[in-house]
Amino acid sequence: MTTLESFNPATGALVGEVPVTPSDEIPVIVARSRAAQRAWQELGVDRRGDLLCRASEAMVSRAEKLGKLLTEEMGKPLAEAIGEIKSCGEGIAEHMREVTEATAPEVIEDGRTRSTIYHDPYGVCAAITPWNFPFAMPHWMVLPALATGNTVVLKPSEETPLIAQAYVDLLNEVLPPDVLLAVHGADDQGKVLVQSDVDLIAFTGSRETGKHIMAAASTDLKRIILELGGKDPLVVLEDADLATAAKFAANSSFRNAGQVCVSTERIYVPRSVSEKFVDLLVQETAKMKLGSGLEDGTRVGPMINARQRDHVLAQIDEAVSKGAKVVAGGEGHRDNFVVPTVLTDVTHDMSIGRDETFGPVACVTVVDDEDEAVRLANDTPFGLGAVVFGGERAAEAARRLTAGMIGINKSCGGAEGTPWVGARQSGYSFHSSKDGHRNFTQTRVVSMNA
Ligand code: ADP
C-alpha cells in the first residue's frame, strides 16, 4: 500500500505517514457513510449535539499536544496552533445552539394552507479541505455537516494528513461508527470522492480547484459549498489612526506566513500619509521574528512547501522587475522560509497586485483619493474579505467595497453567528451562521389544508 509522508516544513524532517486510500476503495467508504446516515439523522439534533459537545472537552484538554503536531506538520507558531484547536473545541456548544435554531421546523399559515418548512440533511457530505488551518478547516466543514444530520467523508490536504487524522480520531471517540470517515491522498482521491455517490461537497481551497469541483458536481447536480481564495484589500483613509492601521497591516499580511485566505494582500494608502504609514509598517515588520513555529517568540513560520515559497519569491522578483521597491525584507530567504517583505509602488500590472500570493508580503500602493482606493480595491475577480481603516468616512467607504466580509478598523471577521461568505470568485454558497448551517440541508415544505 502506498503511503503519504508528511514533512516538517521548517526542518524537512519526516513527521509521520498515513496510508493513501486506494481510489477503488472510495466508493466503498462512501457506501458505509450512507449506510450510517439514516440512524445519525434519526438521533435528532439534540442527541447529535450531546455527542459532539463531548468532543469539545477533548479538543480543549488536548490542544497543547495536538498543537505540537500541527506545528510540526504545518509550521505555524505553536501558540497559534494551540489557539486554533482550542477555539474549535470552545465553539461547539454555541455552534450546536445555532444549528438547533437553524433547523427547527417553521410553520406558516395563510388561512387556507398550513405549511411546515423542514431543513433536512442532504445525506452524505464530502468535505475537502486545505492545509493552512489544518484543524479548523476540516472542523468548519465537518461540524455543521454532522450537526445537521449528514454523515461525512473527509479528504484533508495531502500536506497535513496527520493532524487531520487526529481530528477524525478524536471525534470518532464520541461518534457512532462510520458517521465520520477519512480518505487520504491528493487530487486523485479528491476527484474520485467528488464523483462518488455523495450528495453535498463542502470545499475550502483554491479558486482553480473550486472550478473543477463545480464542473464535476454539475453532472448530477450535487450541492456544493465552495470557500475559495481571495486578494483582500486594506484601504487606509487619510484620517485613519496610522499606527493602528500599520500594526494591523503587518499582522494581517504576515500571520501564518501570509497563508490565510483573508490575509491582507493589497494596501491602498493616500499620498498625504503614505510616507508615515510605510515607516510605521516597516517598524512593525521588524518585530516579525522568522523561525520554526516551535521556537519561542516566532511570529512567522515557514511556507508550507518549496512550491509555495517559489511562487512567493517569483511574484516578488516580477514585481521588482516592473518597478516595485523593497523597503523591508526581500532577501535572506532560506529553505522554506520567506523573510517578511514590504513592497511599495505595487501596481495591478504585477502578478503580486492581482493574483493570490499566500505569503508574507505586504504590498503598498499609493492613491490620490478615496475613490481611487475603492476602485482599485474592487478591481479583482475575488471578493472574500476587505478592511477599511479610517475615521468618519470609513463606514461609507466600507459599503462601497464589494467583498463578502468587510471590517472597519478591524479584521473582516464578523460577530458570533455571522456567515463566512465570499463574494464573486471567492466562494459559492457559504457556511457559518443560521443561514450558513442551512446550506448543509435540503429545505422541504409539507402542506395541508388549514
Ligand atoms: P491548497 O493549495 O490551498 O491546498 P487546493 O485547492 O489545491 O488548495 O487543495 C485543497 C484541497 O482540494 C486539498 O485537499 C486537495 O487535495 C484537494 N483537491 C485538489 N484538486 C482537487 C480536485 N480536482 N478535486 C477534488 N479535490 C481536489
Residues whose N, C-alpha, C, O or C-beta is under 5 A from the ligand:
A	BS01	ADP	I128 T129 P130 W131 K155 P156 S157 E158 G185 A186 D187 G190 K191 V194 T204 G205 S206 T209 H212
